[in-house]
Amino acid sequence: MIVNRCAKPPANVDEYKDLWIWLEQNDGELSHISLEMAGIGRKLADKYKEKLVGILLADESGERMSQEAIEYGVDKVIFVKNPVFRHYRTRPYADTISKLVEERKPNYFIIGATHNGRDLASRIAVRVNTGITADCTEIDIDPTKKLLEARRPAFGGAILANILCSRHRPQMASARPGIFKPVERVIGRSGEVERIDSPLREEDVVTKLLQIVTREEVDITTADVVVCGGMGLGKKEGFKMLEELAAELGGIVAASRPTVDAGWISRDRQVGQTGKTVHPKLYVAVGVSGAIQHIAGMKTSEFVISINKDAAAPIIKYSDIALIGDAYDIVPKLIDSIRKGRQAQREGKTQGQAK
Ligand SMILES: Cc1cc2nc3c(=O)[nH]c(=O)nc-3n(C[C@H](O)[C@H](O)[C@H](O)COP(=O)(O)OP(=O)(O)OC[C@H]3O[C@@H](n4cnc5c(N)ncnc54)[C@H](O)[C@@H]3O)c2cc1C
């Protein structure tokens, strides 16, 4: 356990209440991470009898998003309205939310560790003079001391550190995307919306939004079938046969970190501690050794098939089926047998129809 202390005198715990989450939105739509935060927030709020409050900065589209957040389990939304908030910008967001934190004194504040969330969470923590545990993969509360128990892999994934910030409020953590599940939406669920009109003017914001360039990102986190390539492929071209295999299985291609570092495939496909966390029904690991940092991103897969030359590779013990041999020998045979199986199925059906 790591305990984070600093010189500030301990906060008076009795002045603090509620569990806050940041409702991240993008161009008037709640981001998926907000639903994930509502999911973990609801779980903790129910377990420890806290009120779950969502903080939403948006233009008028915030009315619709507030109701959506309530339907995903939030008890109350504090909706700060201003056209300036349609798109995330560091200063106006960090200033507005920090001011709210100082006025309202939430006990706990959890923010999704997206690009914007990481930027925002650390700035709020500094402004309100508290600590933050970044990129957590597990979050719980010690109800007696009212401390957030924030867990994350540390020292290159060698340990799972339970980090406490024992003297400061709010207790803050950012939470890794793709780990926490949203609760089921309950259409028409009722909750409270507090509306605050922000007096901010566009000319008060020093950063100007000139253009929004969206980068096409592949989302491997929601795929049911993931075919992951590792250094065992030996070359960039090896991913071509994985694309074929993924297409046959209706899945998506992912990769280990060194293959990304080598420039064989784009970073948005990286699985693992410093990549994405996936939860597919089927995970096929081809030429992946199964280092602890890789396992961190795929260990909740329902069924794992590994293809590896080395019967002693660590990935084998995480596999339901291990095919020992050369990927360039096994993968084409797999593709071929899937195609033949499908063909036979089609022919069987046609013969059945003919009868
Ligand atoms: C702080 C930190 C964070 C990290 N984060 C990540 C992360 O997010 N994701 C990640 O993946 N890694 C991460 N790593 C790197 C990690 O430690 C491993 O180095 C990496 O996962 C190994 O990648 P690999 O399995 O592709 O390659 P290797 O470890 O080189 O394994 C290659 C495997 O392929 C097998 N093989 C070789 N040839 C063939 C063949 N022809 N057919 C079949 N099998 C074959 C070998 O037996 C071996 O098991 C991180 C490391 C650190 C220190």
PDBQT file of the ligand as one rigid body, heavy atoms in Angstrom, charges set to zero:
ROOT
HETATM    1  C1  LIG A 401       5.949  -0.092 -18.317  1.00  0.00    +0.000 C 
HETATM    2  C2  LIG A 401       5.708  -1.095 -19.398  1.00  0.00    +0.000 A 
HETATM    3  C3  LIG A 401       4.477  -1.105 -20.031  1.00  0.00    +0.000 A 
HETATM    4  C4  LIG A 401       4.223  -2.029 -21.053  1.00  0.00    +0.000 A 
HETATM    5  N1  LIG A 401       2.998  -2.035 -21.655  1.00  0.00    +0.000 NA
HETATM    6  C5  LIG A 401       2.736  -2.993 -22.575  1.00  0.00    +0.000 A 
HETATM    7  C6  LIG A 401       1.438  -3.056 -23.172  1.00  0.00    +0.000 A 
HETATM    8  O1  LIG A 401       0.539  -2.243 -22.920  1.00  0.00    +0.000 OA
HETATM    9  N2  LIG A 401       1.202  -4.063 -24.053  1.00  0.00    +0.000 N 
HETATM   10  C7  LIG A 401       2.145  -5.000 -24.407  1.00  0.00    +0.000 A 
HETATM   11  O2  LIG A 401       1.857  -5.893 -25.228  1.00  0.00    +0.000 OA
HETATM   12  N3  LIG A 401       3.376  -4.935 -23.853  1.00  0.00    +0.000 NA
HETATM   13  C8  LIG A 401       3.693  -3.961 -22.976  1.00  0.00    +0.000 A 
HETATM   14  N4  LIG A 401       4.944  -3.887 -22.453  1.00  0.00    +0.000 N 
HETATM   15  C9  LIG A 401       5.980  -4.782 -23.019  1.00  0.00    +0.000 C 
HETATM   16  C10 LIG A 401       5.960  -6.180 -22.431  1.00  0.00    +0.000 C 
HETATM   17  O3  LIG A 401       6.742  -6.214 -21.262  1.00  0.00    +0.000 OA
HETATM   18  C11 LIG A 401       6.527  -7.208 -23.428  1.00  0.00    +0.000 C 
HETATM   19  O4  LIG A 401       7.823  -6.810 -23.824  1.00  0.00    +0.000 OA
HETATM   20  C12 LIG A 401       5.659  -7.353 -24.678  1.00  0.00    +0.000 C 
HETATM   21  O5  LIG A 401       4.314  -7.585 -24.350  1.00  0.00    +0.000 OA
HETATM   22  C13 LIG A 401       6.170  -8.515 -25.509  1.00  0.00    +0.000 C 
HETATM   23  O6  LIG A 401       5.543  -8.483 -26.760  1.00  0.00    +0.000 OA
HETATM   24  P1  LIG A 401       5.391  -9.785 -27.640  1.00  0.00    +0.000 P 
HETATM   25  O7  LIG A 401       4.708 -10.843 -26.855  1.00  0.00    +0.000 OA
HETATM   26  O8  LIG A 401       4.797  -9.371 -28.925  1.00  0.00    +0.000 OA
HETATM   27  O9  LIG A 401       6.915 -10.167 -27.975  1.00  0.00    +0.000 OA
HETATM   28  P2  LIG A 401       7.888 -11.235 -27.350  1.00  0.00    +0.000 P 
HETATM   29  O10 LIG A 401       7.940 -11.156 -25.874  1.00  0.00    +0.000 OA
HETATM   30  O11 LIG A 401       9.160 -11.108 -28.104  1.00  0.00    +0.000 OA
HETATM   31  O12 LIG A 401       7.209 -12.632 -27.711  1.00  0.00    +0.000 OA
HETATM   32  C14 LIG A 401       7.139 -13.202 -28.967  1.00  0.00    +0.000 C 
HETATM   33  C15 LIG A 401       6.497 -14.570 -28.832  1.00  0.00    +0.000 C 
HETATM   34  O13 LIG A 401       6.289 -15.115 -30.116  1.00  0.00    +0.000 OA
HETATM   35  C16 LIG A 401       6.691 -16.475 -30.106  1.00  0.00    +0.000 C 
HETATM   36  N5  LIG A 401       7.098 -16.787 -31.486  1.00  0.00    +0.000 N 
HETATM   37  C17 LIG A 401       8.263 -16.461 -32.106  1.00  0.00    +0.000 A 
HETATM   38  N6  LIG A 401       8.214 -16.834 -33.402  1.00  0.00    +0.000 NA
HETATM   39  C18 LIG A 401       7.019 -17.417 -33.584  1.00  0.00    +0.000 A 
HETATM   40  C19 LIG A 401       6.373 -17.992 -34.704  1.00  0.00    +0.000 A 
HETATM   41  N7  LIG A 401       6.935 -18.036 -35.910  1.00  0.00    +0.000 N 
HETATM   42  N8  LIG A 401       5.125 -18.519 -34.525  1.00  0.00    +0.000 NA
HETATM   43  C20 LIG A 401       4.527 -18.484 -33.322  1.00  0.00    +0.000 A 
HETATM   44  N9  LIG A 401       5.083 -17.933 -32.231  1.00  0.00    +0.000 NA
HETATM   45  C21 LIG A 401       6.304 -17.393 -32.362  1.00  0.00    +0.000 A 
HETATM   46  C22 LIG A 401       7.797 -16.573 -29.093  1.00  0.00    +0.000 C 
HETATM   47  O14 LIG A 401       7.863 -17.877 -28.582  1.00  0.00    +0.000 OA
HETATM   48  C23 LIG A 401       7.335 -15.564 -28.039  1.00  0.00    +0.000 C 
HETATM   49  O15 LIG A 401       6.534 -16.191 -27.066  1.00  0.00    +0.000 OA
HETATM   50  C24 LIG A 401       5.221  -2.972 -21.441  1.00  0.00    +0.000 A 
HETATM   51  C25 LIG A 401       6.449  -2.958 -20.772  1.00  0.00    +0.000 A 
HETATM   52  C26 LIG A 401       6.695  -2.031 -19.776  1.00  0.00    +0.000 A 
HETATM   53  C27 LIG A 401       8.017  -2.046 -19.080  1.00  0.00    +0.000 C 
ENDROOT
TORSDOF 0
